């Protein structure tokens, strides 16, 4: 029985740490991806000029009201500064959501170019994705 006790104790410690991670863990965002629509079923990095852009990501242990921001950049288009976002979208986190996305649409066609979207949480950059329009 004395030899079995340390094994049981180690197993209980592993179970407890697994439960702690699944019940909360560190606040953050991960698994950033560009998709073709708001279902997030199909990832992509290439869009057509008439497409809407979708960036999805997973969130964990976020406090309600936490501010998220998407900053959209066009990288190699004449007359546009690649370091200045052409569009910014804000969102205040709502409790219970585990996947977030930002969508960007345009009434005009998107110019063929490379693009980048940066995601910020409470003013700190937590992720980015690059994509193109062809």
C-alpha contacts under 8 A as a table, 3 or more apart, distances in Angstrom:
res1	aa1	res2	aa2	distance
1	X	4	X	5.09
1	X	5	X	6.35
2	X	5	X	5.40
2	X	6	X	7.59
3	X	6	X	6.41
3	X	7	X	7.40
4	X	7	X	5.34
4	X	8	X	6.28
5	X	8	X	5.14
5	X	9	X	6.07
6	X	9	X	4.97
6	X	10	X	6.10
7	X	10	X	5.14
7	X	11	X	6.19
8	X	11	X	5.04
8	X	12	X	6.14
9	X	12	X	5.13
9	X	13	X	6.20
10	X	13	X	5.05
10	X	14	X	6.31
11	X	14	X	5.16
11	X	15	X	6.27
12	X	15	X	5.08
12	X	16	X	6.06
13	X	16	X	5.11
13	X	17	X	6.15
14	X	17	X	5.22
14	X	18	X	6.14
15	X	18	X	5.12
15	X	19	X	6.22
16	X	19	X	5.18
16	X	20	X	6.18
17	X	20	X	5.02
17	X	21	X	6.27
18	X	21	X	5.24
18	X	22	X	6.27
19	X	22	X	5.14
19	X	23	X	6.00
20	X	23	X	5.22
20	X	24	X	6.34
20	X	25	X	6.69
21	X	24	X	5.53
21	X	25	X	4.75
22	X	25	X	6.91
24	X	27	X	7.81
24	X	60	X	6.99
24	X	61	X	5.18
25	X	60	X	7.28
25	X	61	X	6.29
26	X	60	X	7.07
26	X	61	X	6.30
27	X	59	X	7.48
27	X	60	X	5.30
27	X	61	X	4.49
27	X	62	X	5.28
28	X	59	X	5.69
28	X	60	X	5.47
28	X	61	X	6.95
28	X	62	X	6.85
28	X	126	X	7.74
29	X	32	X	7.99
29	X	57	X	6.50
29	X	58	X	5.49
29	X	59	X	4.40
29	X	60	X	6.47
29	X	126	X	6.56
29	X	127	X	7.72
30	X	57	X	5.78
30	X	58	X	5.25
30	X	59	X	6.48
30	X	126	X	7.95
30	X	127	X	7.51
31	X	56	X	7.85
31	X	57	X	5.28
31	X	58	X	5.88
32	X	55	X	6.99
32	X	56	X	5.71
32	X	57	X	4.43
32	X	58	X	7.23
32	X	127	X	6.76
32	X	128	X	7.14
32	X	129	X	7.04
33	X	43	X	6.60
33	X	44	X	7.91
33	X	55	X	5.64
33	X	56	X	5.34
33	X	57	X	6.44
33	X	129	X	6.79
34	X	43	X	5.53
34	X	44	X	5.59
34	X	45	X	6.28
34	X	53	X	7.38
34	X	54	X	5.59
34	X	55	X	4.49
34	X	56	X	6.26
34	X	129	X	7.07
34	X	131	X	7.73
35	X	38	X	7.55
35	X	40	X	5.45
35	X	41	X	7.23
35	X	42	X	5.50
35	X	43	X	4.11
35	X	44	X	5.27
35	X	45	X	7.74
35	X	53	X	7.25
35	X	54	X	5.31
35	X	55	X	6.27
35	X	56	X	7.19
36	X	40	X	7.01
36	X	41	X	7.88
36	X	42	X	5.85
36	X	43	X	6.28
36	X	44	X	6.42
36	X	47	X	7.96
36	X	51	X	8.00
36	X	52	X	7.57
36	X	53	X	6.98
36	X	54	X	6.48
37	X	40	X	5.99
37	X	41	X	7.72
37	X	42	X	7.56
37	X	52	X	7.57
37	X	53	X	7.64
37	X	54	X	6.21
38	X	54	X	6.82
38	X	101	X	7.71
38	X	103	X	7.96
39	X	42	X	7.98
40	X	43	X	6.78
40	X	56	X	7.00
44	X	47	X	7.51
44	X	131	X	7.97
45	X	130	X	7.12
45	X	131	X	4.50
45	X	132	X	6.24
46	X	131	X	5.83
46	X	132	X	4.97
46	X	133	X	5.71
46	X	134	X	6.88
47	X	51	X	6.08
47	X	53	X	7.65
47	X	131	X	7.74
47	X	132	X	6.22
47	X	133	X	4.76
47	X	134	X	6.40
48	X	51	X	5.45
48	X	110	X	7.82
48	X	133	X	5.44
48	X	134	X	5.59
49	X	109	X	4.87
49	X	110	X	4.51
49	X	111	X	6.40
49	X	112	X	6.95
49	X	133	X	6.04
49	X	134	X	6.78
50	X	106	X	7.89
50	X	108	X	7.60
50	X	109	X	5.20
50	X	110	X	6.51
51	X	105	X	7.39
52	X	103	X	6.80
52	X	104	X	5.70
52	X	105	X	4.71
52	X	106	X	7.31
53	X	103	X	5.53
53	X	104	X	5.09
53	X	105	X	6.56
54	X	101	X	6.60
54	X	102	X	5.76
54	X	103	X	4.57
54	X	104	X	6.62
55	X	101	X	5.36
55	X	102	X	5.45
55	X	103	X	6.68
55	X	117	X	7.88
55	X	129	X	7.82
56	X	99	X	6.96
56	X	100	X	5.68
56	X	101	X	4.23
56	X	102	X	6.76
57	X	99	X	5.73
57	X	100	X	5.52
57	X	101	X	6.37
58	X	98	X	5.69
58	X	99	X	4.44
58	X	100	X	6.26
59	X	62	X	6.80
59	X	97	X	7.71
59	X	98	X	5.14
59	X	99	X	5.96
59	X	100	X	7.18
60	X	98	X	6.50
62	X	66	X	6.87
62	X	93	X	7.55
62	X	95	X	7.75
63	X	66	X	5.77
63	X	93	X	7.37
63	X	95	X	7.12
64	X	92	X	7.47
64	X	93	X	5.28
64	X	94	X	5.08
64	X	95	X	5.13
65	X	92	X	4.90
65	X	93	X	4.91
65	X	94	X	6.35
66	X	92	X	5.53
66	X	93	X	5.17
66	X	121	X	7.14
66	X	122	X	6.30
67	X	90	X	7.10
67	X	91	X	5.86
67	X	92	X	4.64
67	X	93	X	6.27
67	X	121	X	5.79
67	X	122	X	5.10
67	X	123	X	7.69
68	X	90	X	5.80
68	X	91	X	5.12
68	X	92	X	6.19
68	X	93	X	7.11
68	X	119	X	7.03
68	X	120	X	5.48
68	X	121	X	4.57
68	X	122	X	6.28
68	X	123	X	7.72
69	X	88	X	6.87
69	X	89	X	5.58
69	X	90	X	4.47
69	X	91	X	6.24
69	X	119	X	5.69
69	X	120	X	5.02
69	X	121	X	6.60
69	X	123	X	7.83
70	X	88	X	5.62
70	X	89	X	5.17
70	X	90	X	6.57
70	X	102	X	6.93
70	X	117	X	6.42
70	X	118	X	5.63
70	X	119	X	4.73
70	X	120	X	6.48
71	X	85	X	5.64
71	X	86	X	7.74
71	X	87	X	6.06
71	X	88	X	4.63
71	X	89	X	6.71
71	X	117	X	5.46
71	X	118	X	5.15
71	X	119	X	6.58
72	X	85	X	5.12
72	X	86	X	5.97
72	X	87	X	5.25
72	X	88	X	6.29
72	X	115	X	7.39
72	X	116	X	5.94
72	X	117	X	4.50
72	X	118	X	6.65
73	X	82	X	6.05
73	X	83	X	7.12
73	X	84	X	6.59
73	X	85	X	4.61
73	X	86	X	5.74
73	X	87	X	7.34
73	X	115	X	5.56
73	X	116	X	5.12
73	X	117	X	6.19
74	X	77	X	6.51
74	X	80	X	7.01
74	X	81	X	7.68
74	X	82	X	5.68
74	X	85	X	7.56
74	X	86	X	7.29
74	X	113	X	6.92
74	X	114	X	6.17
74	X	115	X	4.47
74	X	116	X	6.53
75	X	80	X	7.75
75	X	81	X	7.44
75	X	82	X	4.47
75	X	83	X	7.86
75	X	113	X	6.91
75	X	114	X	5.35
75	X	115	X	5.34
75	X	116	X	7.09
76	X	80	X	7.61
76	X	82	X	6.73
76	X	113	X	5.96
76	X	114	X	6.19
76	X	115	X	8.00
77	X	80	X	5.73
77	X	111	X	7.89
77	X	113	X	6.30
80	X	84	X	7.98
81	X	84	X	5.47
82	X	85	X	7.43
85	X	88	X	6.73
89	X	102	X	7.61
93	X	97	X	7.89
94	X	97	X	6.46
97	X	100	X	7.21
106	X	109	X	6.76
106	X	110	X	7.22
110	X	133	X	7.04
111	X	133	X	6.86
112	X	132	X	7.22
112	X	133	X	4.75
112	X	134	X	5.04
113	X	132	X	5.69
113	X	133	X	5.47
113	X	134	X	7.03
114	X	130	X	7.27
114	X	131	X	5.92
114	X	132	X	4.27
114	X	133	X	6.50
115	X	130	X	5.67
115	X	131	X	5.29
115	X	132	X	5.58
115	X	133	X	7.79
116	X	128	X	6.99
116	X	129	X	5.68
116	X	130	X	4.31
116	X	131	X	6.27
117	X	128	X	5.52
117	X	129	X	5.47
117	X	130	X	6.51
118	X	125	X	6.94
118	X	126	X	7.86
118	X	127	X	5.92
118	X	128	X	4.24
118	X	129	X	6.68
119	X	125	X	5.81
119	X	126	X	5.83
119	X	127	X	5.20
119	X	128	X	5.86
120	X	123	X	5.49
120	X	124	X	5.07
120	X	125	X	4.18
120	X	126	X	5.46
120	X	127	X	7.14
121	X	124	X	5.27
121	X	125	X	6.37
121	X	126	X	6.40
